[in-house]
Amino acid sequence: MKIVVVALGKIGLPLAVQFADAGHDVVGTDVNSALVETINAGKEPFPGEAQLQEKLSRLVPAGKLRASTDTTAAVREADAVVVVVPLMVDSDGAPDFRWMDDATRAIAAGLKPGTLVSYETTLPVGTTRNRWKPMLEEGSGLTEGDDFHLVFSPERVLTGRVFADLRKYPKLIGALTEQGAARATAFYQAVLTFDERRDLVRPNGVWDLGSAEAAEMAKLAETTYRDVNIGLANEFARFASENGIDVYQVIEASNSQPYSHIHRPGIAVGGHCIPVYPKLYLWTDPHASIVRTARASNAAMPAYAVELADQAARGLTGKRVAVLGASYRGGVKETALSGVFPVVAALFERGAHVGVHDPLYTDEELARLGFSPYHLGEEVDVVILHTDHAAYRELSSSDFPGARVVVDGRRSLDPDRFTDVNLVVLGKGK
């Protein structure tokens, strides 16, 4: 098949590579010309994605994968189009469709009869049918279900391990017609292979959920569940801290029973997905009070961690504070909605002098993010661990001369290495 992948970010590019690696001819399109040039040179544009450089080095010279800034021209030659354009959410939780609208119009201008269009970007329920279908029909002059087929098939992968996740998890699809569902099933069976999963209720592979709306809701449900679960864990952590209880022992004990699946508490919930998708769900279900409460609880955790530091240090005004980790999660060089930003803001509000350390970022990169770089070994009064990078597990109090208070927001530090300071572990009471 000739396949077009629209938007070559940290999900789109690995998808394009996966399709090409399955033997198909793939064109990836993006509005970023520098990104397109980098990909056409066979170089990975971002670090940390397992196997990506290896596959690019093989597929680009072989002519199986190329990049372009002209989506319409690429779509004219395509049998299938997969859309992974980012969807943003404003401060009120309303989706900002501008990027996706632009991409959809470009797709419609090149759409020809017989093409399958699959949206993988997470969407509010009803968007595929009520927004993309009329926009594609108007822009192309074609009729969905007769001339082309439209489906929603949510991406369910995590950056850093996209290729493994594509094999591990069922590929969900939801179409507008039975013919579209059959076409989408055949498409994804041709581009993906699946691990055997005896724990699933049915064989791993392409799962047709019967409608675009069901597939849209499935993605929102699985991510919103995580946010709600983490919100509950954070509520437990606050109570445990105030009552001299180790919440991690409580969670471990609770989860030894098969009906309990409590997640881990933490200083922040960041990234492209978990802080955003509950808002997309709330946009279509504003009565979901549990979802709203959990989102508010999780958003309050950075300020709560700073409050713990303030109490332990008996005030932060004029204190030198090192924040460990800019990335939103360990091992990934990505600051999308990272908790580091509200942590630093809360520290500044209390009059602290703040530096940020992250082994994945240079001083220049930290400065571009608006942070003053901190280096291990520099004098400091307070330390707050934000990101659970593996390298931080080897730290000790000797790495922070002068520090009297260390707040571990992820339970990542070794307590035996911090016996001479006041180590405050979020969710672990004294």
C-alpha positions as CSV (number, residue, x, y, z in Angstrom):
1,M,0.0,0.0,0.0
2,K,0.9,3.7,-0.3
3,I,0.3,5.2,3.1
4,V,0.5,8.8,4.2
5,V,1.1,9.7,7.9
6,V,0.2,13.3,8.7
7,A,2.3,14.9,11.5
8,L,5.7,13.4,12.3
9,G,6.0,13.9,16.0
10,K,7.0,11.4,18.7
11,I,4.0,9.2,17.8
12,G,3.6,9.9,14.1
13,L,7.1,9.3,13.0
14,P,7.4,5.9,14.7
15,L,4.0,5.0,13.1
16,A,5.3,5.9,9.7
17,V,8.4,3.9,10.3
18,Q,6.3,0.9,11.5
19,F,4.2,1.0,8.3
20,A,7.3,1.2,6.1
21,D,9.0,-1.6,8.1
22,A,6.0,-3.8,7.3
23,G,6.8,-3.4,3.6
24,H,4.6,-0.5,2.5
25,D,5.5,2.8,0.8
26,V,5.1,5.6,3.2
27,V,5.2,9.4,3.0
28,G,5.2,11.3,6.2
29,T,4.0,14.9,6.1
30,D,4.6,17.8,8.5
31,V,4.5,21.6,8.4
32,N,8.0,21.7,10.0
33,S,10.4,21.8,7.0
34,A,13.5,21.4,9.2
35,L,11.9,18.2,10.7
36,V,11.2,16.9,7.2
37,E,14.8,17.5,6.1
38,T,16.2,15.7,9.2
39,I,14.0,12.7,8.5
40,N,14.9,12.6,4.8
41,A,18.5,12.6,5.9
42,G,17.8,9.4,7.8
43,K,18.3,11.0,11.2
44,E,16.0,10.7,14.2
45,P,14.8,14.2,15.1
46,F,14.3,13.4,18.8
47,P,16.2,11.1,21.1
48,G,15.0,8.3,23.3
49,E,12.7,6.2,21.0
50,A,14.0,2.6,21.0
51,Q,14.9,1.3,17.5
52,L,13.9,4.5,15.7
53,Q,17.3,5.5,14.4
54,E,18.1,1.9,13.5
55,K,15.0,1.6,11.4
56,L,15.3,5.1,9.8
57,S,18.9,4.3,8.7
58,R,17.5,1.3,6.8
59,L,14.2,2.5,5.5
60,V,15.0,6.0,4.2
61,P,17.9,4.9,2.0
62,A,15.8,2.0,0.7
63,G,13.1,4.5,-0.4
64,K,10.4,3.0,1.7
65,L,10.0,6.1,3.8
66,R,10.3,9.8,2.9
67,A,9.0,13.0,4.4
68,S,7.3,16.0,2.8
69,T,5.6,19.3,3.7
70,D,2.9,18.9,1.0
71,T,0.1,16.9,2.6
72,T,-2.3,17.4,-0.3
73,A,0.1,16.1,-2.9
74,A,1.0,13.1,-0.8
75,V,-2.7,12.2,-0.2
76,R,-3.4,12.2,-3.9
77,E,-1.2,9.1,-4.2
78,A,-2.4,7.4,-1.0
79,D,-4.4,4.3,-0.4
80,A,-4.6,5.1,3.3
81,V,-4.1,8.3,5.4
82,V,-3.3,8.2,9.1
83,V,-3.7,11.4,11.0
84,V,-1.7,12.1,14.2
85,V,-1.8,15.9,14.4
86,P,-1.8,17.2,18.0
87,L,-5.0,18.5,19.5
88,M,-4.5,21.2,22.1
89,V,-6.7,22.2,25.0
90,D,-7.1,25.7,26.3
91,S,-7.1,26.8,30.0
92,D,-10.8,26.1,30.2
93,G,-10.5,22.6,28.9
94,A,-12.0,23.4,25.4
95,P,-10.3,21.7,22.5
96,D,-8.4,23.9,20.0
97,F,-8.9,22.2,16.6
98,R,-7.0,24.7,14.5
99,W,-4.0,22.5,13.7
100,M,-6.3,19.5,13.0
101,D,-8.7,21.6,10.9
102,D,-5.8,22.8,8.7
103,A,-4.6,19.2,8.3
104,T,-8.0,17.9,7.5
105,R,-8.6,20.6,4.8
106,A,-5.2,19.7,3.3
107,I,-6.2,16.0,3.3
108,A,-9.6,16.7,1.7
109,A,-8.0,18.7,-1.1
110,G,-6.1,15.6,-2.2
111,L,-8.6,12.9,-1.3
112,K,-9.5,10.5,-4.1
113,P,-12.1,7.6,-4.2
114,G,-11.1,4.4,-2.5
115,T,-9.0,6.0,0.3
116,L,-9.1,5.1,3.9
117,V,-8.7,8.0,6.4
118,S,-7.9,7.0,10.0
119,Y,-7.6,9.6,12.8
120,E,-5.4,8.4,15.7
121,T,-5.3,11.7,17.7
122,T,-7.3,11.5,20.9
123,L,-10.6,13.3,20.3
124,P,-13.8,14.2,22.2
125,V,-16.6,11.8,21.6
126,G,-18.4,12.6,18.3
127,T,-15.6,14.5,16.6
128,T,-15.0,11.9,13.9
129,R,-18.6,11.8,12.7
130,N,-19.6,15.4,13.4
131,R,-16.5,17.3,12.5
132,W,-14.1,15.3,10.2
133,K,-16.8,13.6,8.1
134,P,-18.5,16.8,6.8
135,M,-15.1,18.7,6.5
136,L,-13.6,15.9,4.4
137,E,-16.8,15.6,2.3
138,E,-17.0,19.3,1.7
139,G,-13.3,19.7,0.8
140,S,-13.2,16.7,-1.5
141,G,-16.6,16.6,-3.1
142,L,-16.7,12.9,-2.2
143,T,-19.2,11.0,0.0
144,E,-18.0,9.0,3.1
145,G,-19.1,5.4,3.0
146,D,-19.4,5.4,-0.8
147,D,-16.3,7.1,-2.1
148,F,-14.0,6.9,0.9
149,H,-14.0,5.5,4.4
150,L,-13.4,7.3,7.7
151,V,-12.5,5.6,11.0
152,F,-11.2,6.5,14.4
153,S,-8.4,4.4,15.8
154,P,-6.7,5.8,18.9
155,E,-3.0,5.6,19.4
156,R,-2.3,3.7,22.6
157,V,1.5,3.8,22.9
158,L,4.0,5.5,25.1
159,T,6.9,7.5,23.8
160,G,10.2,5.6,24.2
161,R,8.6,2.2,23.6
162,V,6.3,2.8,20.6
163,F,7.3,-0.2,18.6
164,A,6.9,-2.6,21.5
165,D,3.5,-1.1,22.5
166,L,2.2,-1.4,18.9
167,R,2.7,-5.2,19.3
168,K,1.5,-5.4,22.8
169,Y,-1.9,-3.7,22.8
170,P,-5.0,-4.4,20.7
171,K,-5.6,-1.9,17.9
172,L,-9.0,-0.4,18.5
173,I,-11.1,0.9,15.6
174,G,-14.4,2.5,15.2
175,A,-15.9,3.3,11.8
176,L,-19.0,5.0,10.5
177,T,-20.0,2.1,8.3
178,E,-19.6,-1.7,8.2
179,Q,-17.5,-1.4,5.0
180,G,-15.3,1.2,6.7
181,A,-14.7,-1.1,9.6
182,A,-13.8,-4.0,7.3
183,R,-11.4,-1.7,5.4
184,A,-9.8,-0.4,8.6
185,T,-9.4,-3.9,10.0
186,A,-7.7,-5.1,6.9
187,F,-5.4,-2.0,6.9
188,Y,-4.2,-2.4,10.4
189,Q,-3.7,-6.2,10.0
190,A,-1.4,-5.4,7.1
191,V,0.8,-2.9,9.0
192,L,0.9,-4.3,12.5
193,T,1.8,-7.6,14.2
194,F,0.6,-8.5,17.6
195,D,2.1,-10.3,20.6
196,E,0.1,-13.2,22.0
197,R,-1.8,-12.1,25.1
198,R,-3.5,-14.9,27.1
199,D,-4.7,-12.3,29.6
200,L,-7.1,-10.7,27.2
201,V,-10.8,-11.5,26.8
202,R,-10.3,-12.1,23.1
203,P,-7.2,-12.6,20.9
204,N,-4.8,-9.7,20.5
205,G,-5.2,-7.9,17.2
206,V,-7.6,-5.4,15.6
207,W,-10.7,-4.9,17.8
208,D,-13.7,-3.3,16.1
209,L,-15.7,-1.4,18.7
210,G,-18.7,-0.9,16.4
211,S,-18.7,2.9,16.1
212,A,-16.3,5.8,16.0
213,E,-17.9,7.1,19.2
214,A,-17.1,3.9,21.1
215,A,-13.5,4.0,20.0
216,E,-13.2,7.7,20.9
217,M,-14.6,7.0,24.3
218,A,-12.4,4.0,24.9
219,K,-9.3,6.1,24.6
220,L,-10.7,8.8,26.8
221,A,-11.8,6.2,29.3
222,E,-8.5,4.4,29.7
223,T,-6.5,7.7,30.2
224,T,-9.1,9.3,32.4
225,Y,-9.1,6.2,34.6
226,R,-5.4,6.7,35.2
227,D,-5.9,10.3,36.2
228,V,-8.8,9.4,38.6
229,N,-6.8,6.6,40.0
230,I,-3.7,8.7,40.6
231,G,-6.0,11.4,42.1
232,L,-7.2,8.8,44.6
233,A,-3.7,7.7,45.4
234,N,-2.7,11.3,46.0
235,E,-5.6,11.8,48.4
236,F,-4.5,8.7,50.3
237,A,-0.9,10.1,50.3
238,R,-2.0,13.3,51.9
239,F,-3.9,11.6,54.6
240,A,-1.1,9.1,55.2
241,S,1.5,11.9,55.6
242,E,-0.7,13.7,58.1
243,N,-1.3,10.5,60.2
244,G,2.2,8.9,60.3
245,I,1.3,6.2,57.8
246,D,3.4,4.9,54.9
247,V,1.0,5.0,52.0
248,Y,3.3,2.9,49.8
249,Q,2.9,0.0,52.2
250,V,-0.8,0.5,52.2
251,I,-1.0,0.5,48.4
252,E,1.2,-2.6,48.2
253,A,-1.0,-4.4,50.7
254,S,-4.2,-3.3,49.0
255,N,-3.0,-4.4,45.6
256,S,-2.2,-7.9,46.9
257,Q,-5.9,-8.5,46.5
258,P,-6.9,-8.9,42.8
259,Y,-9.7,-6.3,42.9
260,S,-7.5,-3.4,43.9
261,H,-5.3,-1.6,41.4
262,I,-4.3,1.6,43.2
263,H,-1.7,3.7,41.3
264,R,1.3,5.5,42.8
265,P,1.0,9.0,44.2
266,G,3.4,11.7,43.0
267,I,4.3,15.3,42.9
268,A,2.8,15.9,39.5
269,V,0.9,14.3,36.5
270,G,2.4,15.6,33.3
271,G,2.8,14.8,29.6
272,H,0.6,15.0,26.5
273,C,-2.0,12.6,27.7
274,I,-3.1,12.2,31.3
275,P,-3.5,16.0,32.1
276,V,-5.3,16.7,28.8
277,Y,-7.7,13.8,28.0
278,P,-9.8,14.1,31.1
279,K,-10.5,17.6,30.0
280,L,-11.6,16.4,26.6
281,Y,-13.9,13.9,28.3
282,L,-15.3,16.7,30.5
283,W,-15.9,18.8,27.4
284,T,-18.5,16.2,26.3
285,D,-19.6,15.1,29.7
286,P,-19.6,18.1,32.0
287,H,-21.5,16.3,34.7
288,A,-18.5,13.9,35.4
289,S,-17.8,15.2,38.9
290,I,-15.4,12.4,39.8
291,V,-13.2,13.2,36.8
292,R,-13.3,17.0,37.6
293,T,-12.3,16.4,41.3
294,A,-9.4,14.1,40.4
295,R,-8.0,16.5,37.9
296,A,-8.1,19.3,40.4
297,S,-6.5,17.1,43.1
298,N,-3.7,16.1,40.8
299,A,-3.1,19.7,39.6
300,A,-2.7,20.8,43.2
301,M,0.1,18.3,44.0
302,P,3.1,20.5,42.9
303,A,2.0,23.3,45.3
304,Y,1.4,20.6,48.0
305,A,5.0,19.3,47.6
306,V,6.3,22.9,47.9
307,E,4.2,23.3,51.0
308,L,5.9,20.2,52.5
309,A,9.3,21.8,51.7
310,D,8.3,25.1,53.2
311,Q,7.1,23.4,56.4
312,A,10.2,21.3,56.8
313,A,12.6,24.2,56.1
314,R,10.6,26.6,58.2
315,G,10.1,29.0,55.4
316,L,11.6,29.2,51.9
317,T,12.2,33.0,51.6
318,G,15.8,33.5,50.5
319,K,16.5,29.8,50.5
320,R,18.4,28.1,47.6
321,V,16.2,25.3,46.2
322,A,17.3,22.7,43.7
323,V,14.5,21.0,41.7
324,L,15.6,17.6,40.3
325,G,14.1,16.9,36.9
326,A,12.5,19.0,34.2
327,S,11.0,16.0,32.2
328,Y,7.5,15.1,33.0
329,R,8.5,11.4,33.6
330,G,11.8,9.6,34.1
331,G,13.9,8.6,31.1
332,V,12.1,10.8,28.6
333,K,13.3,14.2,27.3
334,E,10.0,15.9,27.2
335,T,8.5,18.8,29.3
336,A,4.9,18.8,27.9
337,L,2.7,20.0,30.8
338,S,5.6,18.9,33.2
339,G,5.0,19.5,36.9
340,V,8.4,21.2,37.0
341,F,6.7,24.5,35.9
342,P,4.2,24.8,38.7
343,V,6.8,23.6,41.2
344,V,9.2,26.3,40.2
345,A,6.4,28.9,40.1
346,A,5.3,27.9,43.6
347,L,8.8,28.2,44.9
348,F,9.2,31.7,43.4
349,E,6.0,32.7,45.1
350,R,7.5,31.8,48.4
351,G,10.6,33.8,47.8
352,A,13.1,31.0,47.0
353,H,16.1,31.1,44.7
354,V,15.5,28.2,42.3
355,G,17.7,26.1,40.1
356,V,16.7,23.1,38.0
357,H,18.8,20.0,37.2
358,D,18.1,17.3,34.6
359,P,20.6,14.9,33.2
360,L,18.9,14.9,29.8
361,Y,19.1,18.6,29.3
362,T,22.0,21.0,28.8
363,D,22.3,24.3,30.7
364,E,21.3,26.1,27.5
365,E,18.2,23.9,27.1
366,L,17.2,24.5,30.7
367,A,17.7,28.2,30.2
368,R,15.4,28.2,27.1
369,L,12.8,26.6,29.3
370,G,13.1,29.6,31.6
371,F,15.1,27.9,34.3
372,S,18.4,28.6,36.1
373,P,20.5,25.5,35.8
374,Y,21.6,23.7,39.0
375,H,24.7,21.4,39.1
376,L,25.2,18.6,41.5
377,G,27.7,19.6,44.2
378,E,26.6,23.2,44.3
379,E,25.6,24.7,47.7
380,V,21.9,24.5,48.3
381,D,19.4,24.6,51.2
382,V,16.5,22.5,50.0
383,V,16.1,19.8,47.3
384,I,12.8,18.7,45.7
385,L,12.8,15.7,43.5
386,H,10.3,16.0,40.7
387,T,11.3,13.5,38.0
388,D,12.1,9.8,38.7
389,H,15.1,9.6,36.4
390,A,17.0,6.4,37.0
391,A,20.3,8.3,37.7
392,Y,18.7,10.0,40.7
393,R,18.4,6.7,42.5
394,E,22.2,6.8,43.1
395,L,22.2,10.3,44.6
396,S,23.1,11.0,48.2
397,S,23.1,14.0,50.6
398,S,26.8,14.5,49.7
399,D,25.7,15.7,46.2
400,F,23.9,18.6,47.8
401,P,26.3,20.5,50.1
402,G,24.4,22.5,52.7
403,A,21.0,20.9,52.2
404,R,19.0,20.3,55.3
405,V,15.7,19.3,53.7
406,V,15.1,17.0,50.8
407,V,11.5,16.4,49.5
408,D,11.2,13.2,47.4
409,G,8.1,13.7,45.3
410,R,8.4,10.2,43.6
411,R,9.8,7.9,46.3
412,S,12.9,7.5,44.2
413,L,15.7,8.3,46.5
414,D,17.5,5.8,48.8
415,P,16.7,6.8,52.4
416,D,20.0,5.2,53.6
417,R,21.9,7.8,51.5
418,F,20.1,10.7,53.2
419,T,20.3,9.9,56.9
420,D,21.9,13.3,57.8
421,V,19.1,15.4,56.3
422,N,15.4,15.8,56.8
423,L,14.1,13.5,54.0
424,V,10.4,14.1,53.4
425,V,8.8,11.4,51.2
426,L,5.5,12.4,49.7
427,G,2.9,10.0,51.1
428,K,5.1,8.7,53.9
429,G,4.4,10.0,57.3
430,K,7.1,10.3,60.0
